[in-house]
Amino acid sequence: MSRLHTGFSPPLSAALSALLGLAGLLAPGLSRAQTSVHEEVARLLRAGLSAEAQQKAETALARQPNDAQLRFLKGVAQSQSGQPDAASATFSALTQDYPELPEPYNNLAVLHAAAGRLDAARAALETALRLSPGYATAHQNLGDIHARLAGQAWARALELDPGNPALRPKLQILQQLPSEAAPR
């Protein structure tokens, strides 16, 4: 699935651009120096230099621990660096400190889905959509979660009733979906 306001399988991708657009939403009124730190961390992430991005974010957060945008970018860097537990902790903390922001819920859902926790992913995406009903990435990710849940249910039904002619075509349709259609 899914796009971490930036991505599920593989963590982070083109959705990073959308994630980076979050900068203006999360921290209006930033100084030019703060904005340049955000831009530099975002540039490093786009370049695939997640360890450097994480280090830069952590250094800046030592001076500005309540900067939601930097914390968000740190979570993206952690996810991109293959640190899903650390990224989950970062995004979870953001949902506690800034419950009005839908993006951390989306990214938390991506991490849940990647770990196979589809019900938790669905719940996080539903929260993101309650906060922002027009959040297209969360809608896409929720659709991907529903498709995966349907696949699991149909596969289990086929195990229980191997002669049911309606199940194999449904599973085949899901298998024909692009792998990127899996939750992001």
C-alpha positions as CSV (number, residue, x, y, z in Angstrom):
1,M,0.0,0.0,0.0
2,S,0.5,3.2,0.6
3,R,2.0,6.5,0.3
4,L,3.8,7.8,3.3
5,H,2.9,11.2,2.9
6,T,5.6,9.5,1.6
7,G,5.1,5.6,1.3
8,F,4.3,2.0,2.3
9,S,6.0,-0.6,0.3
10,P,8.9,0.6,-0.3
11,P,8.9,3.4,2.3
12,L,9.0,6.8,0.7
13,S,8.8,7.8,-2.8
14,A,7.2,10.5,-5.0
15,A,4.8,11.1,-2.2
16,L,7.7,12.8,-0.5
17,S,6.9,15.9,-2.6
18,A,3.4,16.1,-1.1
19,L,4.9,15.5,2.3
20,L,7.2,18.4,1.8
21,G,4.3,20.6,0.8
22,L,3.2,20.1,4.4
23,A,5.9,22.5,5.4
24,G,3.8,25.5,4.9
25,L,0.8,24.0,6.7
26,L,2.6,22.8,9.8
27,A,4.7,25.9,10.5
28,P,3.4,29.2,9.2
29,G,5.5,32.1,10.3
30,L,8.8,30.3,10.3
31,S,11.9,32.4,10.1
32,R,14.0,32.1,7.0
33,A,16.7,30.1,8.9
34,Q,14.1,27.6,10.0
35,T,12.6,27.3,6.5
36,S,16.1,26.7,5.1
37,V,16.7,23.9,7.5
38,H,13.3,22.3,6.5
39,E,14.3,22.8,2.8
40,E,17.7,21.2,3.4
41,V,16.2,18.2,5.1
42,A,13.7,17.8,2.4
43,R,16.4,18.1,-0.3
44,L,18.4,15.4,1.4
45,L,15.3,13.1,1.6
46,R,14.6,13.7,-2.1
47,A,18.2,12.8,-2.9
48,G,17.9,9.5,-0.9
49,L,20.2,10.7,1.8
50,S,18.0,9.7,4.7
51,A,20.7,9.3,7.3
52,E,22.0,12.8,6.6
53,A,18.5,14.1,6.6
54,Q,17.7,12.5,9.9
55,Q,21.0,13.9,11.4
56,K,20.2,17.4,10.2
57,A,16.6,17.2,11.5
58,E,17.8,15.9,14.9
59,T,20.4,18.7,15.2
60,A,17.8,21.3,14.4
61,L,15.3,19.7,16.8
62,A,17.8,20.0,19.6
63,R,17.3,23.8,19.2
64,Q,13.6,23.7,18.2
65,P,12.1,20.6,19.8
66,N,8.5,21.6,19.1
67,D,8.9,22.1,15.4
68,A,6.2,19.9,14.0
69,Q,7.5,20.0,10.4
70,L,11.1,19.0,11.5
71,R,9.7,16.2,13.6
72,F,7.6,15.0,10.6
73,L,10.6,15.1,8.3
74,K,12.6,13.2,10.9
75,G,9.9,10.5,10.9
76,V,10.1,10.3,7.1
77,A,13.9,10.0,7.3
78,Q,13.6,7.2,9.9
79,S,11.1,5.4,7.7
80,Q,13.3,5.8,4.6
81,S,16.3,4.6,6.6
82,G,14.6,1.3,7.5
83,Q,13.8,2.3,11.1
84,P,10.0,1.6,11.2
85,D,9.8,1.5,15.0
86,A,11.5,4.8,15.4
87,A,9.4,6.3,12.6
88,S,6.2,5.0,14.2
89,A,7.2,6.5,17.6
90,T,7.9,9.9,15.9
91,F,4.6,9.9,14.0
92,S,2.7,8.6,17.1
93,A,4.1,11.5,19.2
94,L,3.1,13.9,16.5
95,T,-0.5,12.6,16.6
96,Q,-0.5,13.2,20.3
97,D,1.0,16.7,20.2
98,Y,-0.7,17.8,17.0
99,P,-3.9,15.8,16.8
100,E,-5.3,18.1,14.2
101,L,-2.7,17.2,11.5
102,P,-3.8,14.3,9.2
103,E,-0.4,13.6,7.6
104,P,1.2,11.9,10.7
105,Y,-1.9,9.6,10.8
106,N,-1.4,8.7,7.2
107,N,2.3,7.9,7.6
108,L,1.5,5.9,10.8
109,A,-1.0,3.9,8.7
110,V,1.6,3.2,6.1
111,L,3.9,1.8,8.7
112,H,1.1,-0.3,10.3
113,A,0.2,-1.7,6.9
114,A,3.9,-2.5,6.1
115,A,3.9,-4.5,9.3
116,G,0.7,-6.3,8.5
117,R,-1.4,-4.5,11.0
118,L,-4.2,-3.7,8.6
119,D,-6.9,-2.9,11.1
120,A,-4.6,-0.3,12.8
121,A,-3.7,1.1,9.4
122,R,-7.4,1.4,8.6
123,A,-8.2,3.2,11.9
124,A,-5.3,5.7,11.4
125,L,-6.5,6.5,7.8
126,E,-10.0,6.9,9.0
127,T,-8.8,9.4,11.6
128,A,-6.8,11.3,8.9
129,L,-9.9,11.5,6.7
130,R,-12.1,12.7,9.6
131,L,-9.5,15.5,10.0
132,S,-9.2,16.2,6.3
133,P,-12.0,14.7,4.1
134,G,-10.3,15.9,0.9
135,Y,-6.9,14.2,1.7
136,A,-6.5,12.2,-1.6
137,T,-3.4,10.2,-0.5
138,A,-5.3,8.9,2.6
139,H,-8.3,8.0,0.4
140,Q,-5.9,6.1,-1.9
141,N,-4.2,4.3,1.0
142,L,-7.6,3.4,2.6
143,G,-8.7,1.9,-0.7
144,D,-5.5,-0.2,-0.8
145,I,-6.1,-1.4,2.8
146,H,-9.6,-2.4,1.9
147,A,-8.3,-4.3,-1.1
148,R,-5.8,-6.1,1.1
149,L,-8.5,-6.9,3.7
150,A,-10.8,-8.2,0.9
151,G,-8.0,-10.4,-0.4
152,Q,-7.4,-11.9,3.0
153,A,-11.1,-12.6,3.5
154,W,-11.5,-14.1,0.1
155,A,-8.4,-16.3,0.5
156,R,-9.7,-17.5,3.8
157,A,-13.2,-18.2,2.3
158,L,-11.5,-20.2,-0.5
159,E,-9.6,-22.3,2.1
160,L,-12.9,-23.1,3.8
161,D,-14.9,-23.6,0.6
162,P,-12.4,-24.6,-2.2
163,G,-15.3,-25.4,-4.5
164,N,-16.8,-21.9,-4.5
165,P,-16.6,-20.7,-8.1
166,A,-17.0,-17.0,-7.2
167,L,-13.8,-16.7,-5.1
168,R,-10.9,-17.5,-7.5
169,P,-12.0,-14.7,-10.0
170,K,-12.1,-12.2,-7.2
171,L,-8.6,-13.1,-6.0
172,Q,-7.3,-13.0,-9.6
173,I,-8.7,-9.5,-10.0
174,L,-6.7,-8.4,-6.9
175,Q,-3.6,-10.1,-8.2
176,Q,-3.9,-8.1,-11.4
177,L,-3.7,-4.8,-9.6
178,P,-0.4,-3.0,-9.9
179,S,1.8,-3.8,-6.9
180,E,1.9,-0.1,-6.2
181,A,-1.9,-0.3,-5.7
182,A,-1.0,-2.1,-2.5
183,P,-1.4,0.3,0.5
184,R,1.2,3.0,0.6
